[in-house]
Amino acid sequence: MDVPTEAAPGDDGRGLGRRPVLRAALAAGVALPVALMGVPALARTVGDAGGAPEPTPRCDDGDDPTPPQMEGPYFKPDSPRRTAMPDGPGTRLTVSGYVFGLACQPIADVLLDFWQADANGVYDNTGFRFRGHQFTDARGAFTLSTIVPGLYPGRTRHLHVKVQAPGRPVLTTQLYFPNEPRNNTDPLFDPRLLMTVQDNGTSRTAAFDFVLAVPGAGPTTTTTSRPGGGTWAAGVDYAVGARVTHGGAAYACRQAHRAQVGWEPPNAPALWSAA
């Protein structure tokens, strides 16, 4: 999306979009300058002098959806619902941003499932340290409190995330840190997925806006087929262990959540298991 830049006289403050430049350079086989590789992108535009975005932020509606990336071997379903992962030592990191649809529509109730390595570059594959999911609020905003992940062989520093608007496909991708030496050698690194990162001394803050290939704001109004009927219903707050029927089969709730159209069992295995 567009990079907020210092406005020249007579300029509207938006400057030249980073993604069109990246696309042109990649298509031409031109090596990207280091300065461009280290400049992250936000879908929103910022206020004067880099101030906070508006409550419903403006954004550029002419750029591409957030690109997907591989899941990798360490994803684990059934993460706890939480916005803070104080699961071990490390430099504290707060990541915030928005989830937009096409035409800059913010999307509420988007599921974001994060997972990452600890400060030593190790993933917890038996428990849920540094794993957690949350939902965007009514403004399409999210905030994650965690630590800066450590390095491990072959990879640069990164966060994993799955992003899913109600009733829509899952976007699986990764977020990266600017000015990391391994960005130049990691074959998966994509500069379009750089976060804006600020060093605050003993902690860091980061920002990233996801853009999903969905046409509008909020939960989709489309309905899905419910062969055979059942007791599952959208809009109901289900607790862990709650049992429902859908399509002639029985299911048990794996994670507390408010049901949305598109998250019916068996469409959402992270939320429901066969009973």
Salt bridges, closest charged atoms under 4 A:
ASP2 OD2 - ARG14 NH1 3.83
GLU54 OE2 - ARG58 NE 3.40
ASP60 OD1 - ARG14 NH1 3.83
ASP64 OD2 - ARG23 NH1 2.38
GLU71 OE1 - LYS162 NZ 2.74
ASP78 OD2 - ARG254 NH2 2.43
ASP87 OD2 - ARG82 NH2 2.62
ASP118 OD2 - ARG129 NH1 3.89
ASP137 OD2 - ARG139 NH2 3.52
GLU180 OE2 - ARG157 NE 3.02
ASP186 OD2 - ARG155 NE 2.65
ASP190 OD2 - ARG192 NH2 2.67
ASP209 OD1 - ARG44 NH2 2.76
ASP237 OD1 - ARG258 NE 2.83
